[in-house]
Amino acid sequence: MNGILTWTDLNKFEVEDLDRVNGINNSYSNLRLFGHTENDVIVTLYRDRHSWCPYCQKIWLWLEYKRIPYRVKKINMFCYGQKESWFLDKVRSGKLPAIEFKGQVITESDDIIAFLENEFGALGSFITSSHLIKIRELEREIFRSWCNWLCRESFNFIDNSLRKKRFRESISKFDEILSRSKSGFIDPSVSNTSDIEPGVGDIIFIPYMERMNASLIYYKGFNLRSNYRNVDNWLTLFEGTSAYRGTQGDFHTHSHDLPPQMGGCYKESNTKQISYSQSIDSGEGLGNFELNKKCDSNYYIRFALKRVLKHKDNLIKVNPCDKECFEESLRSALTHMITGEVIMPEKLSGKSLRYLKNRISVPRDMPIISARLLRQSLNKIEILSNNNEKDKIPISHRYDQDPRNFISNLL
């Protein structure tokens, strides 16, 4: 024995599983009931398997905050896998999200929300409300200015400064609107427990604001939360709800899943950009800038372990490095995560740990805090290796995340 825990030892540290059907929102559930019976379910949500799609997140959040019972069927995005043929038979365009309601299929996220509102009532305001028109126009203005800055290569300082200025002008308008809100939300709604929650006006904004927060800090060194106090408060309010946290990605996931979806993301090399991106890539993370909430780290450590144990055989199978070296190195990292001990494996493979660290996806695999703690432990053992060969994450596609490798264990 060299002190590294065995798989049998590690299995003793598991945490109880979630109530995926009636408990807090989670990315693993195929059925959400909110206390209803399965016979009450008349909505099926078709969303992307990896939880990367912002438009799927919008519908997912609406159903969760509205507490509408629904089934979930998960479909591949083109950037990481082939579309399921049965889904293409149902939705010829392959577009996500889609819902099915009593045999009727609806696509396009805004159309889906309008349809659901007609059947179940509004969440805050109706999406077609006149007072939301300018809000929705502003969301598209912010989106365009973000894309123009992030996804177009700048060839000189003046060009880049102008794009940054336009983004700041548009996001300042959003910050100003939030500053006038007593609740902190754009379009507050009241839950059945009398809590103030986000309404549809907020849900329209949150998916891309989440991605802007991640991508701008990683690629530009621009800290959205520290620059805009009211936006920071708005994000914090969202993060205080379990409905949102169940859908929330982290900086590492978004920074590397966006390039193939957006057609590329361009770095603006500066001191902050280098520092922030290094912290994200190493697994250290950026603390409250990612999730502004105190959490029980012991629970999230055990949750991360549970997820690794469930999929460990496939994780070992698909890792491109030596299987025996990876298996021992992985156990060493998990030992560190559980006990805090750093024990050098006899057959250390830093490259194999790096490969796994770069493919943990939030929330597909685990919550933000769990992923951060797992990445930190993988990194702790990885840096003991003399092999500093970089793992190049694809930017034109993410076929390295093809779910077929895990299809037998998909949840």
GIJO-V328645 format. One line per field, one symbol per residue. ss: DSSP state (A for helix, B for strand, O for the rest). phi: phi as a letter, one per 40 degrees, with the letter a starting at -180 (. if undefined). psi: psi as a letter, one per 20 degrees, with the letter a starting at -180 (. if undefined). A space follows every 50 residues. Layout:
ss: ???
phi: ???
psi: ???
This chain:
ss: OOOOOOAAAAAOOOOOOOOOOOOOOOOOOOBBOOOOOAAAOOBBBBBBOO OOOAAAAAAAAAAAAAOOOBBBBBBOOOOOOOOOAAAAAAOOOOOOOBBB BOOBBBBOAAAAAAAAAAAAOOOOOOOOOAAAAAAAAAAAAAAAAAAAAA OOOOOOAAAAAAAAAAAAAAAAAAAAAAAOOOOOOOOOBBOOOOOBBOOA AAAAAAAAAAAAAAAAAAAOOOOAAAAOAAAAAAAAAAAOOAAAAOOOOO AAAAAAAAAAAAOOOOOOOOAAAAAAAAAAAAOOOOAAAOOOOOOOAAAA AAAAAAAAAAAAAAAAAAOOOOAAAAAAAAAAAAAAAAAOOOOOOOOOOA AAAAAAAOOOOOOOOOOAAAAAAAAAAAAAAAOOOOOOOOOOOOOOOOAA AOAAAAAAAOO
phi: .bgcccccccccccbccccccbccdacccbabbfgccccccbbbcbbccc gcccccddcdcdccccfcdacbbbbccdcbacccccccccbdcgcbcabb bfgcbbbgdccccdcccccbgcbgccccdcccccccccdcccdcccdccc bbccbacccccccccccccccccccccccccccgbcacbbccbgccbcbc ccccccdccdccdccccccbgbcccccbcccdcccccdccbcdcdcbccb cccccbccdcccghbbcbcadccccccccccchcgbfcccacacbccccc cccccdccccbdccdccccccdccccdcccccccccccbgcbbcccbcbc ccccccdcbcbbcdcacdcccccccccccccdcccccbdccccdbcabcc bdcccbdcbcb
psi: pjipqrhgghiijqqqqqnhgibqqqiiqjpphkirrhiipjppporqhi khohhghggggghghilppqqpppqqqhiirqqphhhhhgnhhjqqrqqp olippproghhgggghhhhirqndrqhjqhiighghhhghgggghgghgg jpppirgggghgggghghgghhgghgghhiphiiqgmqrprijjqprqah hhhhhhghhghggghhhghikooghhhnghggggghggiiphgghiiprr hgghhiihghhijqppqnorgggggghghghhihrkcihgomppqohggh ghgggghghhjhghgggipirpggggghhghgghgghgiipoopqhnpnh hhhggghijpppjghrrggggghghhhghhhgiiqiojpqoopqiirlii koihijhhjq.
